[in-house]
Amino acid sequence: MMILAPGLQVQEIVEPRAWHRALSPYRCADAEAAWESGPAMLVQARVFNTPESHAETLPCVCPESGVAVTFWGRLDNRENLAARLNLEPSLADSQIVLAAWRRWGEALPEQLLGDFSLVVLDPVHRQVFIARDPFGAKPLYYRLNNKALIFATTLAAFRVLKTGSPAPDKDWMGRFLVNLSQHDNRQTCFDDVVKLPPGHCLTVGSDGKEQLRRWFVWRDDPPAAKRRDPRWVDEYRAALEQAIRCRMRSSYPLGTENSGGIDSAAITAYLAHFLGEPGDRLHSFGLALCEQEPAFILETSQQRRIVHNYILTALPERGDDDIERVLTVLGHPEEYRMGSAHLPFYRECELRDVRTLFSGFGGDEAVTNPGHHLRYELLNAGQYAQLWNILPGNPLMRTLRLAKAITINHDPQPYSSLYIDAWKNKRPHLLLREELLQRLNIDDLYLETARYDAPYRRINDFVLNSLAPYVTNRLENCTLIAASFGVEYSWPLLDVRLVQQYLSTPSIEKFGPQGMGRYLHRCAINRIVSSRIAWKPTKDMGSDRLARERNSTAGLQSVIKQAQRQAAHLHPALEELIDIKKLCGQIERVTRGEVDQWIANTFRKNVEALRLLNHWLHGGPVD
């Protein structure tokens, strides 16, 4: 925090202990500090993980200039930076970052690799510089007015300000009710607090003027190629192994989430491979809701001799205590619900002192996307022989498919038909008042998400548009919730070097013969992951029995009771937003058993959103 208004003192805005409680509400930090210098204050809490973290000074202050640095994250190129800066490689990350700031100034983020949010505070010149990694794995929020610049890694910190908690943003609540608030990289639940977007940095001087700059841009530079070259598989494999290895530097046991699919199985298998005999160093966590998932999860563990395995075959009902925890940690209702869905995993990690948890999330959006857009690329380039080679079927069927593609060559549709059909079925059951649906342009907002892969004719175009705000939103939620258990989430498939390697690889490598998607990744992991998983033709894991049961008449009974409870205690702010008559009508209809899949799913989501918002606004669960 930095004061801008003359005469105002930092203690008038926030009490340091209150910020410490906001940063570590459920677990004592291994180290914490509150530092003040003139118009500035920094409050930090740290959980040890890497060997260097144990000796870190909070904050790291330059003895000559008085500049202070806080760094939350993982510095993947620390050895390289230390060598360039003539530093000992055993220094803490923040010490290396401070030296890098002295060398490069505001060009600092371009020199760093890893997941991070950082602050450089110069109390003498009354200047603040903040930056965030390209994917936004570590959150960073700020509020700037004529009194002060206040920044924090959680919105919960803004709720304990002496000057008053910021007001909830009603437009955000409206979008939250229809599950669209997560598609914004700037807006938050508070009307005067914003996110620093991923891959951006911000400078604020003593005059209060802000300079926002995007410091990271992807290169879209794959060379043209008409035939495959094994070196691209080797280079991709090297980048994948590097992305996993650099995240293994913990002094504590490692955890990995394994769904049995190609993404999480690859990370799990590589972790065990790098550890040799995993023993007590690796713990595998699986969520098996579909018929085939347990077998695929255990196949990797058996093949790689992973001793410690924890498999959930059903998700426990989310109680009021769990909701309260998430609200306390995040400071707002969870927008992307996977963070709290894995609460059982985090609890197991805390019990076993696992402080790094690997996830395969992000593969579908980047390096393991299906790659079917190659068909359009080859068609546009007139590379018909290459297109014939990747089409499915026998030679005659391929020839017919090729002739059809050349003859018709339809332009791609602007939206995915599946998404449009889903919206048509879901929209009549949304609870937001119609005038608000119109004012907030909800239909247009949804249509933006309905583009998905439909309008793109290049693989890279799809990837660059898939790294959208909802990806960052999930990372933010998962990072903070897991951190409340002392766990650092890690996503190797969202490694900057790996994704850039994929973008810079010729498209012909990414899609295989007979319409085999995810081809580059499959070839790269073939030596480590069992062939049954590496070459599984689809992602289908069988039917989800629990989903059918949850949407049955019997399965909806608890949802009906919850809906009645929320309707009887609606917060006044929600009464302004929702169509109460429609809510009561839905409760009556579902009670009578007049439901289909769309009504059941939408009703369940409606009630969940109301419950979270009601709990947040009331400051606790309603009776």
Beta strands, then each sheet from edge to edge (+ up, - down):
strand 1: 2-3
strand 2: 31-37
strand 3: 40-46
strand 4: 60-61
strand 5: 68-73
strand 6: 116-122
strand 7: 127-132
strand 8: 141-144
strand 9: 148-152
strand 10: 194-195
strand 11: 200-204
strand 12: 210-214
strand 13: 254-257
strand 14: 282-287
strand 15: 308-312
strand 16: 356-358
strand 17: 488-490
sheet 1: 1+ 9- 8+ 10-
sheet 2: 2+ 3-
sheet 3: 4+ 5- 6+ 7- 11+ 12-
sheet 4: 15+ 14+ 13+ 16+ 17+
end
